[in-house]
């Protein structure tokens, strides 16, 4: 299908926007008024349907109605029907693709706006007959939160020139979109105002749930699908269909089922039910939607200073202390010695008068370490015989073997030999070396191990040690203090 680059001598085509079942929509520019417009052209294969002629007829009748796009021009060019309309924003299916489903708040606000637009359309004697997410668009610029209903290609004027409603008919062809069509459409009945609102409820349920029960039917061809979907819609109870959504949607559906072809829906009742649902959920109807950009949180200068101060204090707490400071701390506090390496801490036990009752014993294995001032304070042992891994953490975090102190490297080799050669009874390394459950890491090479035990005993901490076999490791025997 070849299209002209300019229509009616003033509407310049810029690019294609979308393509529907009956036509193509292009973005154009009104060079006289210097505004963007939407140019809708009927597809060549649908030329006999002449849906644009029907749409022009409806749009002219709805001219000036809020929530319906303005009609600027219509006519024939290059043997095609063309209409030029007000340009709008994204349709609801666009937002649904990104969100998968909408919140109750967004759905209720959409429902209220769409019902009001449908009421205006119906009051002009028109039934839309194909309400779906693709046919509901937002405005642009100052109207970015305002709803428009579009695509009146299969709409119908249900009142004659005298204002009388056209008579009811049955055995008509199915019309609309299968997923959202009313039960009357599946039955082959003439559609009326109530059917637009029923389709709206199905659309809103789809927004909240992400899908409808009659979607993705298995082993059903296209010819059977419309019939099967209609049967399911008729068989489903309104409460079951509206499960997990506000109860007011089921109330609206039940109300619509009671209406006849010529009945005028109580539009106030419908959107009052939406407002009631919002009130019951504590929702504020402020025309903000799920996809609206969130404003970044602003931090006051005072709060920013406080955050920076806390960050500085924390960094100071995490700084690695020097060897001299560690020596001084050990001499002063003994069991409160803390050595921090990177994000890992090695801790001496707290003083006995700081422990919560019962006193520290190995059988208190069910408790967990507590967090104090950014460090982990060892309050209990985690097992009767904890496995000891000497100095391994220090290696993993900071050092390579080549950069280790000579004494520490020698110590690691000895521990490795003992683990491989002198541990036949599956004892812990600590037991093999002649002590159990030491809370000092061995890479405190500057402090003799005997002195560490002496400090603990002075603080009232019981030290459990197992006598070693002199033949197991004669060069690692410990002297009693």
N, C-alpha and C positions, 0 to 999 in steps of 0.2 A: 504493500500500500504506500504509494508516494503521496506526500503531503506538501502543500505549499509552504513557503517560508514566511509568508505574510497573508493575513486574512482581513478582508474588508478594507484593505489599504492602510490599516493602522495597527493591527495586532501582529507583532513580530514574534515568530516562534524561536524559542531559545533552546529547549531540551524536552525530552519525554519525561513525564512524571510517573505515570502508571498506566496499566492496561487492564480493562475489565472484560466481562463477558460480552458487552455490547459496544464498547468503544475504547478509544485511546485518549488519554488526557495529557496535554502538553503544557509546559510552562511558557507563557508568552509575556510580551511587554506592550502596553498601550503607549505608543510613542507620542500621542497627543497629550495625554494626562500624566505621562511618566510614572505609571504604576504597573505592578505585575498583575497578570490575569491568568486564569485557567482556561485553556482551549480544549473542548471536548469534541472529538470527531468520531462519527459512527464507522465501525469497521465495514469493510467491503462485503464480507460474508454475511453481515447482518443488515444489509441495505434494505432487504424486503421487509424486515421487522419494523423499521422506521421508529425505533424506540426514542430517538431524539425528538421526534415530532411530539410524541406523548410527553416527554420531559419538558419541552418548551411550553406546552399547553398548561402543565401543572405549575411550572415556575412562574408563568405569567399570572396565574390565579393566586399564587402565594407571594407575589411581589410585595416587598416591604415587611414580611413577617420576620420577627426576630428568631434567629436560629436556622434560617434558610438562606443559602448564598444568593447574592444579588445576580440578576441576569443582565448583562451588558449589551449583548448582541446575539442574534441567531440568523442563520440563512444557509444558502447552498453555495458551495464553491468547489470547482473541479468535480462536480457530480456527487458531492458528499454533503451530508447535513453537518453543520457546525454550530456550536453554541459557545459563547464566551461569557465566563462567570467570574465572580469574586474569587480570588485566590485564598486558600485556607492552609492550615498547618497539617500536622500529622494526624492520621486516623488512630483509633484505639487499638487496632490489631498491631500497629507498629510498637506501641508501648508494651503490649502484652507479650510480644516476642522476647523482649528484654527481661521482663519481670516474671514471666510464666503464670502468675496470678496476681490479682490485686487485693489490697487490704479491704476490710469491711468499710473503712472510712472512705477510701477512694470510690469503691463500688456504690455506696449509698449516695455520695455526692453526684456521681454520674447519673444514677437513677432519677434523682430529683430533677436535674436539669433536662434530661431527655424526656421525662413525662411532661414537663411544661412545654417543650417544643412540640411534642406530639399533640398536646391539647390545642395549640395554636393551629397546627396543620389540620386537625380534624374539624376545628371550628370554621375552616375555609372550605369544608366539604371534600377533603382529600384523605384517602387511606394510603399509607406508604407501601405496605405489603412486602417489604424486604429489609426489615431492620436487622442489622448485623454489625459487628465491630468495624468492618471496613467502610461502612456507610455513616459512621459517626466521627466527625473531625473537630479539632480545636481551631479556633481562630488564630490570628497572628498579631504580633505587637501588643497593643493594649487589650486585645481580646484573646490572649493566649490561654485563659482559663474558661473561655466561653465555648459552649457546645453548639455544633451545627450538624444537622441531619441532611445528607446529600443523596444523590442518585435516585431520581424519581422516574426512572425508565420503565418500571413495571407498576408504578402507582396508579391509582384509579380515583376519579371523581365520583363519589358515591351519592351525590345529590344532583337533581336536575335543575333546570333554570328557575323553577318555582320553589326550590329549597326542599323538595320532597326526596326522601331516601329511595334509591332504586330498589326494586323488589328483590327479595331473597331468591337465590338460585342454588341448586345442588347439582351433582354430577358434572362439576366443572373440572378442568385440568388443574393439577397441582401447580401452585405458583409460590415462589419464595426460595429460601435456602433451607434444605432439609434439616440441618442441625438446629435452627432457631425457629422454624415455621410453627404456627399454632396447630392445635389439634384439628380445628376446622379446615385448615389447608390440606391436611392429610385425608380428611373425609370427603374432600371435593366440594366443600361449601363455599359460597360467596363470602369473601372476607369483609370484616367491618372494623370498627374502631377498637373493639376489645381485643382483636387479634394482634394488632400492633403492640398493645401493652403486654399481651402474653409472650410475644416474641422478645420483648424487652426483658422480661423476667428470666427467660432462658439465657439471654446474653449476659445478664448480671450474675446468674448462677455460674455460668462458664468462667466469668472473671474471678469469682471467689474460690471456686473449686479447682480450676485449671482444666477441667474436662467435664463432659456430661455423660450420663450412663449409656446413652445410645451411640456413643462414638466407638470407633474401632471394632465394629461387629465383624466376627469371623465367618468365613464361608458364606458371604452374602454378596451377590453381584450388584451392580449399580441399579439395575432395573428393580430389584427386590428391596433395595435399601430404604427407599422412601416409605414403602409399606411397612417394613419391619420397625423402622424408627417411630412411625405413627402408632403402631400397636403398643410399643413400649411406653410412649408418652401417655397413652390412654390407660394403661395398666398400672402405672406407678402412682402411688398415693402422694399427695402434695407434701405431707410431712416427711415421708421417706426421701423424696426428691430434694427437699430443703434441709436435710440432716446436716448438722455441723455449720449451719449459717443462721443468722437471726430469724426467729420464728415468724416475723412479720412478712417475710417473703412467701411462706406457705399460706398465710392469711390472704395475701393479695391474690395468689393463684386460685384459692378456693372461691374468692369473691368473683373472679373473672369467669369461672365455670358456671356461675348462676346467671350470667348475662345472656341475653338473646341477640340475634343479629341486629335488630334496630335499637338495642339499648344504648343509651349514652353512659359511658363509664363515669363514675364519680372520681374525677381526677384528684380532687382535694383529699379524698380518702386514701388514694394510692400514695401520694407523696407525704401525707401525714403519717402513714405507716413507716415510710422511710425515715422520717424525722423521729418517730417514736423509737425505731431500732437504734438510731444514733444516740438518742437520749439514754436508753437502757444500757448502752455500751460506754457511756461517758465520752462520746466522740464530739469534738468541736467541728462544726461545719464551717470551715474557713476558706474553702475552695483551694486548698493545697492538696497536691496529689503525690502518689508514691514516687514519681519520677522527678519531682521538683528538686532542684539543686539545693543541698543543705548548706546553710551559711557556716563558714568556719568559725570555730569557737575563738573568741577574742580573750586574751589574757591581759589584765591590767598591769601597769608598770610595777606596782607594789607586789603583786602576785608573782610576776616574772622574777623580781629580785629575790623573793623568798625561795622560789624554785631553784634559782642559781646558787643561792647560799646552801641549800640542802645538798645540792649536787656536789659543791666544793667540799662540804663536810664529809660526805660519803667517800669521795675520792681520797681525802686525807686518811680516813679510817682504813682504806684498802691499800695504802702504800706499804711497800715491803720494808720492814724495819731493818736497821743495820745490825751487824754482828755484835758491836759494842752495846747497843741498846738491848739486845736480847740477853747478853750476859748480865747487864745491870738489872734487868727485869727479873731474871732468874734468881739473882742474889737477894733481891728485895722481897719478892712475892713467892718464890718457890713454885708452888703448884699452880699459880695463876699465869705462868709463862705462856705467851702466845707467839707462835711463829706463823706468819702469813706468807704464802708463796702464791703469786698470781691470784686465782680465785679460790684456792684451797688453803685451809687452815689446819695447823697442828696445835693441839691444845693440851695443856696440863690440866689435871682435874681441879675443880673448885675446892676451896677449903672445906673441911668437914662441917664447920658451923654454917656453911651456906647451903648445904644439901637439905632437900626436903625429906622428911621422914617417909619411909624407913631409911636407915643409913645405906650407903652405897654397898651393894652386894651383887655378886654375879647372877644370883637367881632372879634379880629384877630385870629380866630380859624383855618384858613386854612393853616397856615404856620406850618412847621415841626421843631423839635429841631435841632440845629446845633451841629457839633462835634468840640470841641476846646480842644487841649492838652489832649486827651484821656478821657475827661469828656463830659457829655451831658449838654449843657447850655440851660435852659428853656427859650425860647424866646417868646413864646405865650402860651395862654391857649388853650386847645383842645375842650372846649365846654363852653356853658354859665353856666352850673351847673355841674362842674366835680364831679364825685363821689370820695369821700375821704375814703381811707382805712388806718386807723391810725396804724403805726408801724408794719404792717403785714409783710412787706418785711424783716425787721430786724429779725423777728421770724423765717421766712423761711430759711434765710441764715445762721445765726450764733447760735441763742440761743434757749434753751428750756425754758418752763415756770418757772422751778425751778431755773434757773440761772439768770433770769431777775432781774434788780434792783427793790426794793420794790415799789418805786414811779411809775415805768413804768408798773409793774404788776397791781397795783391799777388803773392806768389810762386806761389800756386795759379793765378791768372789767367794768369801768364806761362807756366807749364808747360802749361796747357790750350791756349794759343795755339800754343805750339811743337808740341804733339802734333798739332794739327789742320792747321797751316799749313806747318810746316817739317820734316816727316818723310816725304818722298815715297818714300824708299828702304826704308821699313819698318824703320828703325833704332830701337833702344830709346831711350827718353827720355834716359837717362843719356848715351848717345853724342851725341845732339843737343846737349846742354848742354856738351859738351867733356870728359866723363869717363865712365868705364865701371865698373860694379860697385861703386859707392860703398856702404859699409856703414854710413854715417851717414844718418839720415833728415833731410830738409831742414827740418823744423820745429824743429831746433835753431837758431833764428834768431839767438840771442845769440852763437853761435860762428861766426866766418867760416869759410867752406868751405876756404879756403887754409890756415888754421891746423889744421883737421882733417887735411888731407893731410900737413902738416908733422909732426904728432904720429905719424901712422902711419909715415912714413918714418924718424922717430927710433927707432921700435920695430923697425925692420928689415922692415917689410911693404912689398912692392913695390906701387906704384900704377901701374896701367895707364891711361893717358889718351889719348884720341884728339883730335888737333888739330881745332878747329872751323873751319869756313869763315866768314871774317869777314863775308860777306854774309848768312849764315844768321840770325845773331842778334847784331848788334854790341853791344847793351847787356848781353850775358851772357858776353862773353869773359872768360877767366880769365888772371891773371898767373902766371907761373912763380915758384915760391918760391925 
